[in-house]
Amino acid sequence: MNYIIKGIVIIGDGYGRKIGFPTVNLETEQEGIYAEGVYSGSAILDGKKYKAGIVIGPKIESKNKVEAHLIGYSGDAYGKEVTLETKSFLREYKKFYTESELIAQIKEDLKLC
């Protein structure tokens, strides 16, 4: 399943940054027709392409929550347009019960990106 998702970076809850994996959270007008899960892919921001771990979360009001960790990016992306392209489905979306389990899984996911 390859998706191309475009959107503007909005302020999220900051949890990814807190645990060492900052993400860009997208506000998009595209309807939520995407399969939930974690994907490897790429992101284009400010004309530069980055490898990315992309999370397509549960639908809220017919739109999916979409966020991505851009490997090697450390700037301020708020208000900028980002284009995400999923390449490979890595795993289903799931909630974790401990922060350490989540961090371990993110590390494994990013190795595949």
ABEGO torsion letter per residue (X at the ends): XBBBBBBBBBBBAGAAAAAGBBBBBBBBABBBABBBEBBBBBBBBGGBBBBBBBBBBBBBGGBBBBBBBBBGBABBABGBBBBBBBABBABBBBBBABAAAAAAAAAAAAAAX
